[in-house]
Amino acid sequence: MSATAATMAQIPAAPATQKGRMIGYFAMVIGMFMAILDIQIVSSSLTEIQAGLSASADEISWVQTSYLIAEVIMIPFSGYLSRLLSTRVLFTVSAASFTLASLGCAMATNLETMIVLRALQGFLGGAMIPTVFASTYMMFPREKMAGATVIIGLVATLAPTIGPTFGGYLTQLFSWHWLFLINIVPGIIVCLLVWNFIDIDKPNYALFKGFDYIGLGALAVFLGSLEYVLEEGTRNDWFADAAIRNFAVACGIGAVLFFWRSLTYANPIVDLKAFRNRNFATGCLFSLTIGIGLYGLVYLLPLYLGRVRGLNSLQIGEVMFVTGLAQFMSAPMAGILARKVDPRPVLAFGFALLGASTWTMTGLTGDWQFDQLLLPQIMRGAALMFCIVPINVIALGTLPQDELKNASGLYNLTRNLGGAFGLAAINTIMTERTNFHWNRLVDFVNPGRVEVQQYIDSIANMFGDRTAADQTAFAMKMLGNKVQAQAYIMSFIDVFVILSVLFFAAAIAVVFAQRPKPAPAGAGGGH
């Protein structure tokens, strides 16, 4: 990729007027939207992809896992590449590679090819996400920053929200191949516009000297193994599985080596000095928390609607549409507040509103309809915008320009890791709590109790044409299914309680952030 980028960098960019820069910037935002959307777009269509590729149920999850592992490695590495190649070259190469990999995914005929191409899609396309965040703070003066942060905040939260629904819609309307073909035309347009209108920095080829190959390898082992453990741990009973134990050990070794290289090497792959900035460090913790909320809630509600309510992907999309609409509606207000007032109270309000939305879900039953889900979704959509915009300002708004590219990668990494930690924790909690509630409820459905026996008799009498033994067996099976369903719903409630406590705690923790002050000289707005 670097050789191609070096060649491309010799070609002069078209003169970029302010209008041209805005065109290029919005093209970059579209590219970021595509990269984030593709994290979740396959999640509701894995069954169809499995059939098309003749894969097993256990294997098909790697269509999503391979993308996540590769992307999480590229995101922190992108800061180094952006300084090495320039924003223009890196983003264009990233978008072009992502587009080609998308075409390859659509043409894949077996699982092995699909996994390799999804990994390439995630790795090469992953650079687009942090590059947009860094470019926002490099291109816009402080007085215009709020509107830009609203746009990238809306994209960062909306893309995961609509990803599963949009993917299910495309698959039902056309075929699973369109999950990837949908990227082709926008990808080509993004490449052309970014190449012609973005010229905000120059490449620094001196960074080739002393390239830290050991640090890059350690980064890949550390984050790749961590993502694998978090993705596969719940399915494989965590450390009872030999592969999980081996990857956990590799993660620990990779982490030690990576942090040692980052802190001691003269030209590290990922420079951690941005964490000396108190607001950046606290902003990353908030980003980790919002990642848990964003990806965790996008996972939980469709899970309830699909498994408990029995809705298909289009019906789930109709319910989930409310969250996206609430995000759009609240985005202007979030932008105004980010520009006019201290972002800390706005962030505290956002986390408190997010906590209130999940607390409302603790009254969940097995027959909640659109009406019962309406208010929690409105609150969640608004809360996400009131969180993500202030977090962007707190974490990135006060850093010097020479630290932005590297810091943006670290910042975006925390959100993705928050999602990975959140999903792993949610799945583990639900498994454990479902078993816990099942064991407790079984005590109350003892056939020796009069009420239980009356229920069994009422069910058995509905099948008078069967033998008494068959009637009783069928009634007991139906009773067991009801108990299992109730235990499952109670596990949802437990998760919503835990998430509520987390978000309320985050609202209180905002006091540890400092009020953002103007960035050091040369930071942002230089163009």
Backbone torsions as a table, in degrees:
resi	resn	phi	psi	omega
1	MET	NA	-36.8	-176.8
2	SER	-67.6	-35.4	178.1
3	ALA	-65.1	-43.5	176.9
4	THR	-61.4	-43.3	-178.6
5	ALA	-64.2	-39.4	179.9
6	ALA	-63.0	-39.8	178.0
7	THR	-64.6	-45.6	-178.9
8	MET	-63.2	-33.2	-176.5
9	ALA	-67.6	-18.6	177.9
10	GLN	-73.1	-19.2	-178.1
11	ILE	-84.2	124.2	-176.8
12	PRO	-69.4	142.9	176.5
13	ALA	-79.5	156.3	175.1
14	ALA	-65.5	146.8	177.4
15	PRO	-54.8	129.3	-173.7
16	ALA	-103.3	107.2	171.0
17	THR	-76.5	172.5	177.4
18	GLN	-60.7	-39.8	177.3
19	LYS	-63.9	-40.7	178.7
20	GLY	-63.8	-39.9	178.5
21	ARG	-62.4	-38.1	179.5
22	MET	-66.3	-37.2	176.7
23	ILE	-63.5	-46.3	178.8
24	GLY	-63.1	-38.9	-179.3
25	TYR	-64.3	-46.0	-180.0
26	PHE	-66.4	-30.1	173.5
27	ALA	-65.2	-39.4	176.7
28	MET	-63.1	-40.0	178.6
29	VAL	-62.4	-39.7	177.2
30	ILE	-63.0	-42.1	177.2
31	GLY	-60.9	-42.2	177.0
32	MET	-62.4	-41.3	178.1
33	PHE	-58.7	-43.7	178.9
34	MET	-61.6	-44.1	-177.3
35	ALA	-65.8	-41.0	179.9
36	ILE	-73.1	-38.9	179.8
37	LEU	-58.9	-38.4	-175.0
38	ASP	-72.7	-9.4	172.8
39	ILE	-63.7	-43.5	-171.1
40	GLN	-108.9	-10.5	-169.8
41	ILE	-63.9	-26.7	-178.4
42	VAL	-87.6	-10.5	-167.7
43	SER	-63.8	-33.6	-178.4
44	SER	-91.0	1.1	-176.1
45	SER	-124.2	16.5	-177.1
46	LEU	-63.2	-32.2	179.7
47	THR	-63.9	-43.2	179.4
48	GLU	-67.7	-40.1	177.5
49	ILE	-65.0	-40.0	178.1
50	GLN	-57.7	-45.0	178.7
51	ALA	-65.5	-40.5	-178.1
52	GLY	-67.5	-29.6	-177.3
53	LEU	-103.7	2.7	-179.1
54	SER	54.3	48.1	-179.2
55	ALA	-104.6	164.1	177.1
56	SER	-86.1	166.1	-179.4
57	ALA	-64.1	-34.4	179.4
58	ASP	-73.0	-34.9	-176.0
59	GLU	-75.6	-33.8	-168.9
60	ILE	-66.1	-23.3	179.4
61	SER	-61.2	-20.9	-179.7
62	TRP	-70.0	-14.2	174.1
63	VAL	-62.6	-34.0	177.4
64	GLN	-92.0	-41.5	-176.4
65	THR	-63.4	-41.0	-178.8
66	SER	-62.5	-38.2	178.0
67	TYR	-64.1	-46.5	-176.9
68	LEU	-64.4	-43.6	-179.4
69	ILE	-62.6	-45.5	-178.2
70	ALA	-67.1	-41.5	-178.1
71	GLU	-65.3	-40.7	-176.2
72	VAL	-68.4	-22.0	174.6
73	ILE	-76.8	-41.6	-176.9
74	MET	-70.1	-36.4	-171.4
75	ILE	-54.7	-51.2	177.9
76	PRO	-72.0	-26.8	-179.9
77	PHE	-72.3	-22.5	-174.0
78	SER	-63.9	-29.8	179.5
79	GLY	-61.9	-43.5	177.6
80	TYR	-63.6	-45.9	-179.0
81	LEU	-63.9	-36.2	-179.9
82	SER	-65.6	-39.6	177.0
83	ARG	-69.7	-35.1	-179.0
84	LEU	-71.1	-46.4	-170.7
85	LEU	-102.7	-20.3	-172.7
86	SER	93.1	154.6	-179.7
87	THR	-60.1	-43.7	-177.2
88	ARG	-59.9	-49.3	-176.9
89	VAL	-69.8	-47.3	-177.3
90	LEU	-60.5	-46.6	-176.0
91	PHE	-67.0	-40.6	179.9
92	THR	-63.9	-46.1	179.1
93	VAL	-63.9	-40.6	179.8
94	SER	-63.1	-46.8	-179.4
95	ALA	-65.5	-41.0	-180.0
96	ALA	-65.7	-42.5	179.5
97	SER	-65.7	-41.4	177.8
98	PHE	-60.2	-42.4	-179.2
99	THR	-65.7	-45.2	178.4
100	LEU	-63.5	-41.3	178.1
101	ALA	-64.6	-35.5	177.3
102	SER	-62.8	-43.8	177.1
103	LEU	-61.1	-42.2	178.1
104	GLY	-62.2	-40.4	178.2
105	CYS	-61.0	-41.3	179.9
106	ALA	-64.9	-27.6	-177.7
107	MET	-95.4	-3.3	-177.0
108	ALA	-62.1	139.6	-178.6
109	THR	-117.0	-4.6	176.0
110	ASN	-145.3	163.9	-173.5
111	LEU	-66.1	-39.6	-177.4
112	GLU	-59.8	-45.3	178.6
113	THR	-63.4	-42.8	-179.8
114	MET	-60.8	-43.6	-178.4
115	ILE	-63.4	-44.0	179.2
116	VAL	-62.2	-45.4	-178.4
117	LEU	-69.0	-36.1	176.2
118	ARG	-65.9	-36.9	176.6
119	ALA	-64.7	-42.9	176.6
120	LEU	-63.7	-40.8	179.2
121	GLN	-60.7	-45.0	-179.7
122	GLY	-70.0	-41.6	-177.5
123	PHE	-69.5	-51.5	-175.9
124	LEU	-72.3	-35.3	179.3
125	GLY	-80.5	-17.6	-176.8
126	GLY	-63.7	-22.9	-179.5
127	ALA	-67.8	-22.1	-176.2
128	MET	-66.2	-34.7	-172.2
129	ILE	-66.1	-59.6	-179.5
130	PRO	-67.5	-27.0	-179.9
131	THR	-63.9	-37.3	177.8
132	VAL	-65.8	-43.6	179.9
133	PHE	-60.9	-45.5	179.6
134	ALA	-64.8	-42.2	-178.2
135	SER	-63.7	-33.5	179.2
136	THR	-58.2	-44.4	-177.5
137	TYR	-81.7	-10.7	174.8
138	MET	-91.4	-30.1	-171.6
139	MET	-93.2	-28.4	-171.3
140	PHE	-107.3	135.6	171.9
141	PRO	-66.8	160.8	-172.3
142	ARG	-58.2	-37.0	-177.0
143	GLU	-69.8	-16.5	178.6
144	LYS	-109.2	5.4	-175.0
145	MET	-67.7	-35.0	-172.7
146	ALA	-59.6	-45.6	-178.9
147	GLY	-62.8	-38.9	179.8
148	ALA	-68.5	-39.6	179.6
149	THR	-68.0	-30.0	175.2
150	VAL	-64.5	-42.3	-179.0
151	ILE	-62.5	-51.0	-177.9
152	ILE	-69.4	-31.8	176.3
153	GLY	-65.9	-40.6	178.8
154	LEU	-64.7	-42.6	179.2
155	VAL	-64.6	-44.2	-176.6
156	ALA	-64.2	-29.4	-179.4
157	THR	-96.7	-32.5	-176.4
158	LEU	-74.8	-39.6	-176.2
159	ALA	-59.0	-47.1	176.8
160	PRO	-66.6	-30.1	-178.2
161	THR	-66.4	-43.7	-175.2
162	ILE	-94.0	-8.9	-175.2
163	GLY	-53.4	-55.9	-178.7
164	PRO	-62.0	-38.8	-178.9
165	THR	-68.1	-46.4	-179.7
166	PHE	-62.6	-41.1	178.3
167	GLY	-63.5	-42.7	177.8
168	GLY	-63.5	-38.0	179.0
169	TYR	-64.1	-47.1	-180.0
170	LEU	-61.9	-41.4	-178.1
171	THR	-66.2	-42.0	-179.6
172	GLN	-71.2	-35.6	-176.7
173	LEU	-78.8	-39.7	-177.5
174	PHE	-119.8	-93.7	175.9
175	SER	-162.9	171.0	-177.7
176	TRP	-64.4	-21.9	179.7
177	HIS	-59.2	-29.0	-177.4
178	TRP	-73.6	-11.5	172.3
179	LEU	-60.4	-28.5	-178.2
180	PHE	-106.0	-36.1	179.9
181	LEU	-63.9	-26.1	-179.2
182	ILE	-62.8	-17.6	-179.0
183	ASN	-84.4	-15.7	-167.0
184	ILE	-65.7	-58.5	-176.9
185	VAL	-63.4	-49.8	177.1
186	PRO	-59.2	-35.7	-179.7
187	GLY	-63.3	-42.0	178.5
188	ILE	-64.2	-43.9	179.7
189	ILE	-62.7	-43.1	179.2
190	VAL	-60.1	-45.7	179.5
191	CYS	-57.4	-48.0	-177.4
192	LEU	-64.0	-43.7	-176.5
193	LEU	-70.4	-43.1	-179.9
194	VAL	-65.3	-42.5	-179.2
195	TRP	-61.9	-34.7	-175.5
196	ASN	-90.3	-21.6	-171.1
197	PHE	-122.5	-4.6	-179.8
198	ILE	-107.8	120.4	178.1
199	ASP	-147.2	48.6	-170.6
200	ILE	-84.8	-10.3	179.7
201	ASP	-156.0	175.8	-178.9
202	LYS	-120.1	153.2	178.1
203	PRO	-70.8	153.0	176.7
204	ASN	-124.1	86.1	-174.9
205	TYR	-70.6	-10.0	176.5
206	ALA	-63.8	-20.8	179.6
207	LEU	-68.4	-14.7	174.5
208	PHE	-63.2	-31.8	-179.0
209	LYS	-70.7	130.6	178.7
210	GLY	70.6	27.3	179.2
211	PHE	-56.5	131.2	-173.2
212	ASP	-86.9	82.0	-179.8
213	TYR	-65.7	-35.4	178.6
214	ILE	-64.7	-43.1	178.6
215	GLY	-63.6	-40.3	178.3
216	LEU	-64.6	-43.8	177.9
217	GLY	-62.2	-41.6	178.8
218	ALA	-64.6	-40.4	177.3
219	LEU	-60.0	-45.5	-179.1
220	ALA	-63.3	-44.0	-179.5
221	VAL	-66.5	-44.7	-178.5
222	PHE	-60.2	-59.4	-174.8
223	LEU	-74.9	-37.2	178.2
224	GLY	-63.2	-44.3	179.1
225	SER	-67.5	-39.8	178.9
226	LEU	-61.3	-45.2	-179.7
227	GLU	-64.3	-39.3	178.6
228	TYR	-62.5	-46.6	-179.4
229	VAL	-60.5	-42.8	-178.4
230	LEU	-70.1	-36.7	-178.5
231	GLU	-74.1	-42.0	-172.2
232	GLU	-98.9	-11.7	-174.3
233	GLY	-57.6	-47.2	-177.6
234	THR	-64.2	-43.2	-178.2
235	ARG	-66.7	-30.7	-172.9
236	ASN	-108.4	19.8	176.3
237	ASP	61.0	38.1	174.1
238	TRP	49.3	-125.5	-168.8
239	PHE	-79.2	3.6	169.9
240	ALA	-74.0	-16.0	-179.2
241	ASP	-96.9	132.9	-176.8
242	ALA	-63.5	-39.4	-179.2
243	ALA	-64.0	-40.5	178.7
244	ILE	-63.3	-42.7	178.7
245	ARG	-62.5	-43.1	-179.0
246	ASN	-64.8	-42.8	179.3
247	PHE	-69.7	-31.1	176.7
248	ALA	-65.8	-41.3	176.8
249	VAL	-64.2	-44.2	178.2
250	ALA	-61.2	-38.9	178.4
251	CYS	-61.4	-44.8	-179.9
252	GLY	-63.8	-44.9	178.8
253	ILE	-64.1	-45.5	178.9
254	GLY	-60.9	-39.4	-179.7
255	ALA	-63.9	-46.5	-179.8
256	VAL	-61.0	-45.8	-178.9
257	LEU	-66.5	-40.4	-179.2
258	PHE	-63.9	-48.5	-178.3
259	PHE	-67.3	-34.6	176.8
260	TRP	-63.4	-45.8	179.3
261	ARG	-65.7	-41.2	-177.9
262	SER	-64.6	-32.3	-176.4
263	LEU	-91.2	-16.8	-174.8
264	THR	-119.5	-22.9	-175.6
265	TYR	-78.7	144.1	-175.4
266	ALA	-66.2	-33.9	-176.7
267	ASN	-130.4	71.2	-172.3
268	PRO	-70.7	152.5	176.2
269	ILE	-61.2	-42.9	177.5
270	VAL	-126.0	117.1	179.7
271	ASP	-88.8	120.4	-175.1
272	LEU	-91.8	6.1	-173.9
273	LYS	-68.1	-16.2	177.2
274	ALA	-61.3	-24.5	-179.6
275	PHE	-70.7	-9.8	173.3
276	ARG	-70.1	-21.6	175.3
277	ASN	-77.3	117.2	-174.6
278	ARG	-58.7	-41.8	-178.2
279	ASN	-69.4	-34.6	177.0
280	PHE	-65.8	-43.3	-179.7
281	ALA	-62.8	-46.8	179.5
282	THR	-68.8	-35.4	177.1
283	GLY	-61.8	-37.3	178.1
284	CYS	-67.1	-36.0	176.0
285	LEU	-65.1	-40.7	177.0
286	PHE	-66.7	-37.0	177.7
287	SER	-64.0	-39.7	175.6
288	LEU	-59.2	-42.7	-179.4
289	THR	-67.3	-42.8	-179.6
290	ILE	-68.9	-27.9	174.5
291	GLY	-63.7	-41.0	176.4
292	ILE	-60.3	-45.9	-178.9
293	GLY	-68.1	-43.4	-176.0
294	LEU	-64.3	-58.0	-176.1
295	TYR	-76.2	-33.0	179.4
296	GLY	-66.0	-44.0	-178.3
297	LEU	-74.9	-32.2	174.6
298	VAL	-64.7	-28.8	178.1
299	TYR	-81.0	-41.7	-171.6
300	LEU	-68.6	-48.5	-174.3
301	LEU	-64.8	-47.9	175.2
302	PRO	-60.6	-32.4	177.9
303	LEU	-63.1	-44.5	177.6
304	TYR	-64.6	-47.5	-176.5
305	LEU	-65.9	-33.7	-178.9
306	GLY	-80.2	-49.7	-172.8
307	ARG	-84.9	-34.6	-178.0
308	VAL	-93.0	-46.9	-176.9
309	ARG	-88.5	-16.3	176.5
310	GLY	73.2	28.5	-179.7
311	LEU	-85.3	151.9	174.0
312	ASN	-87.0	178.0	-172.8
313	SER	-63.1	-36.1	178.8
314	LEU	-68.5	-40.7	177.7
315	GLN	-66.2	-39.0	175.9
316	ILE	-62.6	-40.4	178.5
317	GLY	-60.7	-38.0	178.6
318	GLU	-64.0	-35.7	177.4
319	VAL	-73.9	-44.2	-176.7
320	MET	-70.7	-18.4	-178.4
321	PHE	-56.4	-29.1	-178.0
322	VAL	-60.7	-41.1	-179.1
323	THR	-62.2	-46.5	178.3
324	GLY	-61.7	-40.5	178.7
325	LEU	-64.0	-40.7	178.6
326	ALA	-64.0	-35.7	177.1
327	GLN	-63.8	-45.6	178.1
328	PHE	-60.3	-44.6	-175.4
329	MET	-67.6	-34.3	-176.5
330	SER	-89.0	-13.1	-176.8
331	ALA	-57.8	-45.6	179.5
332	PRO	-60.3	-41.5	179.3
333	MET	-65.1	-39.8	177.6
334	ALA	-61.6	-38.8	178.6
335	GLY	-66.8	-42.6	179.0
336	ILE	-61.8	-46.3	-179.1
337	LEU	-65.1	-38.7	179.1
338	ALA	-62.5	-31.9	-178.5
339	ARG	-84.2	-31.8	-170.2
340	LYS	-94.9	-32.4	-170.2
341	VAL	-128.7	171.7	173.5
342	ASP	-58.4	126.2	-176.6
343	PRO	-69.4	-16.9	-176.0
344	ARG	-65.3	-47.9	176.3
345	PRO	-62.3	-33.5	177.9
346	VAL	-64.4	-42.8	179.4
347	LEU	-65.4	-42.4	178.5
348	ALA	-60.9	-42.0	176.9
349	PHE	-62.9	-41.6	-179.8
350	GLY	-61.4	-46.6	179.0
351	PHE	-66.2	-38.7	178.4
352	ALA	-64.3	-39.9	178.6
353	LEU	-67.5	-37.9	177.3
354	LEU	-64.9	-41.1	176.0
355	GLY	-62.8	-39.5	178.7
356	ALA	-65.5	-35.8	-179.6
357	SER	-67.0	-40.6	178.5
358	THR	-73.6	-32.2	177.0
359	TRP	-65.4	-35.6	176.6
360	THR	-60.3	-31.9	-179.1
361	MET	-74.8	-6.8	179.9
362	THR	-74.0	-7.3	173.7
363	GLY	-92.0	15.1	-174.6
364	LEU	-57.8	139.0	171.2
365	THR	-128.0	179.8	-176.9
366	GLY	-78.7	-1.8	-176.4
367	ASP	-129.4	27.1	177.2
368	TRP	-65.2	136.1	-179.7
369	GLN	-108.1	-172.7	178.6
370	PHE	-54.9	-41.5	-175.7
371	ASP	-62.0	-43.9	-179.1
372	GLN	-69.4	-28.4	-177.9
373	LEU	-88.4	-8.9	-174.0
374	LEU	-62.4	-55.5	-176.3
375	LEU	-62.8	-47.2	178.2
376	PRO	-57.9	-35.7	-179.6
377	GLN	-71.9	-39.5	176.5
378	ILE	-61.1	-46.2	179.2
379	MET	-61.9	-41.8	-178.8
380	ARG	-65.3	-45.9	-179.5
381	GLY	-59.8	-45.5	178.7
382	ALA	-65.8	-41.8	-177.3
383	ALA	-61.5	-40.1	-179.2
384	LEU	-59.9	-40.1	179.3
385	MET	-71.1	-37.4	179.0
386	PHE	-73.1	-10.7	174.8
387	CYS	-95.4	-52.8	-168.1
388	ILE	-67.1	-37.4	-178.8
389	VAL	-66.2	-50.5	176.8
390	PRO	-62.9	-34.9	178.6
391	ILE	-62.7	-42.4	176.7
392	ASN	-57.0	-45.8	-178.0
393	VAL	-65.3	-45.3	-178.2
394	ILE	-64.7	-44.3	-173.6
395	ALA	-77.2	-42.6	-170.5
396	LEU	-111.5	-15.9	-170.4
397	GLY	-72.2	-13.5	-176.7
398	THR	-117.8	8.3	-178.3
399	LEU	-84.0	146.4	173.4
400	PRO	-65.6	153.5	-172.5
401	GLN	-60.6	-34.6	-177.3
402	ASP	-71.4	-9.2	177.5
403	GLU	-104.4	-7.8	-171.4
404	LEU	-64.1	-44.4	-174.6
405	LYS	-63.6	-46.9	180.0
406	ASN	-66.5	-43.2	-178.3
407	ALA	-65.7	-35.6	179.9
408	SER	-62.7	-38.0	177.0
409	GLY	-63.5	-44.5	178.8
410	LEU	-63.9	-41.2	-179.0
411	TYR	-62.9	-47.1	179.5
412	ASN	-68.6	-31.2	176.7
413	LEU	-61.0	-40.4	-178.3
414	THR	-63.3	-36.2	178.5
415	ARG	-66.5	-42.8	178.1
416	ASN	-65.9	-40.7	177.9
417	LEU	-66.9	-35.0	175.3
418	GLY	-59.0	-43.1	177.1
419	GLY	-62.8	-42.2	-179.5
420	ALA	-66.4	-45.5	177.0
421	PHE	-62.3	-42.1	-178.0
422	GLY	-62.7	-46.4	-178.8
423	LEU	-65.8	-40.6	178.2
424	ALA	-62.8	-44.4	180.0
425	ALA	-65.7	-42.7	-178.9
426	ILE	-61.4	-47.0	-179.9
427	ASN	-63.3	-40.5	179.2
428	THR	-66.4	-45.6	179.8
429	ILE	-61.7	-42.9	-178.3
430	MET	-65.5	-39.2	178.2
431	THR	-63.7	-48.4	-177.7
432	GLU	-66.7	-43.4	-176.3
433	ARG	-73.8	-30.7	175.2
434	THR	-63.1	-43.8	177.1
435	ASN	-63.9	-40.6	179.5
436	PHE	-61.7	-49.0	-178.3
437	HIS	-68.1	-35.3	177.2
438	TRP	-59.1	-47.1	-178.9
439	ASN	-63.6	-35.2	178.9
440	ARG	-73.2	-41.6	-177.6
441	LEU	-69.0	-31.2	-179.9
442	VAL	-59.1	-33.2	178.9
443	ASP	-62.4	-26.6	-176.9
444	PHE	-91.7	-7.4	-179.8
445	VAL	-112.1	30.4	174.8
446	ASN	-63.3	125.2	-179.5
447	PRO	-58.0	-15.5	178.3
448	GLY	-72.6	-17.9	177.4
449	ARG	-76.2	140.4	-176.0
450	VAL	-60.5	-44.0	-177.0
451	GLU	-63.9	-38.8	-179.5
452	VAL	-68.1	-43.0	179.8
453	GLN	-63.4	-37.4	177.4
454	GLN	-64.3	-38.5	178.0
455	TYR	-65.6	-44.0	179.9
456	ILE	-61.6	-42.3	-179.8
457	ASP	-64.2	-39.1	-178.7
458	SER	-65.8	-37.5	177.3
459	ILE	-71.0	-44.5	-177.6
460	ALA	-61.7	-37.1	-178.2
461	ASN	-67.3	-16.1	178.1
462	MET	-74.1	-12.2	-177.4
463	PHE	-126.0	61.4	-176.1
464	GLY	-67.3	-16.8	-178.8
465	ASP	-82.0	-1.1	-179.2
466	ARG	-105.0	166.5	177.5
467	THR	-69.4	159.7	-179.1
468	ALA	-58.9	-39.5	-179.9
469	ALA	-64.9	-42.0	179.0
470	ASP	-66.0	-40.3	178.9
471	GLN	-60.2	-46.5	-179.6
472	THR	-65.3	-43.1	-179.9
473	ALA	-61.4	-43.0	179.9
474	PHE	-65.9	-41.2	179.2
475	ALA	-63.4	-41.2	178.9
476	MET	-65.6	-37.1	177.8
477	LYS	-64.6	-43.0	178.6
478	MET	-64.0	-40.2	178.3
479	LEU	-64.2	-41.3	177.8
480	GLY	-62.6	-39.5	177.9
481	ASN	-63.4	-39.5	179.2
482	LYS	-66.4	-40.1	178.6
483	VAL	-65.2	-43.4	179.1
484	GLN	-61.6	-43.7	179.5
485	ALA	-63.2	-40.8	-179.6
486	GLN	-68.1	-38.5	177.4
487	ALA	-63.2	-38.4	179.6
488	TYR	-64.4	-44.7	178.7
489	ILE	-64.2	-39.6	178.6
490	MET	-64.5	-31.2	175.9
491	SER	-68.7	-35.5	172.6
492	PHE	-58.0	-46.1	-178.3
493	ILE	-61.4	-42.0	178.5
494	ASP	-59.4	-43.3	179.5
495	VAL	-62.9	-43.1	179.7
496	PHE	-64.5	-34.6	176.1
497	VAL	-64.1	-46.3	-179.3
498	ILE	-62.7	-43.9	178.7
499	LEU	-63.5	-37.7	178.3
500	SER	-61.1	-46.1	178.5
501	VAL	-60.9	-42.7	179.3
502	LEU	-59.5	-46.8	-176.3
503	PHE	-71.3	-37.7	176.3
504	PHE	-65.4	-37.9	177.0
505	ALA	-65.0	-39.2	177.7
506	ALA	-63.9	-37.1	178.3
507	ALA	-62.1	-38.6	178.3
508	ILE	-72.0	-37.0	-176.8
509	ALA	-67.6	-12.3	179.0
510	VAL	-58.2	-25.1	-179.1
511	VAL	-62.1	-19.9	-179.1
512	PHE	-80.9	-11.2	176.2
513	ALA	-83.0	147.0	176.0
514	GLN	-90.2	151.5	175.9
515	ARG	-65.8	126.5	-178.0
516	PRO	-59.2	134.9	175.1
517	LYS	-108.1	163.6	179.3
518	PRO	-52.6	141.4	-179.8
519	ALA	-63.5	153.6	176.3
520	PRO	-57.7	161.0	-176.5
521	ALA	-52.6	137.0	178.6
522	GLY	86.1	1.9	-176.7
523	ALA	-98.9	105.7	174.5
524	GLY	77.6	149.4	176.4
525	GLY	71.9	9.2	-179.7
526	GLY	-67.7	-17.1	-178.6
527	HIS	-115.4	NA	NA
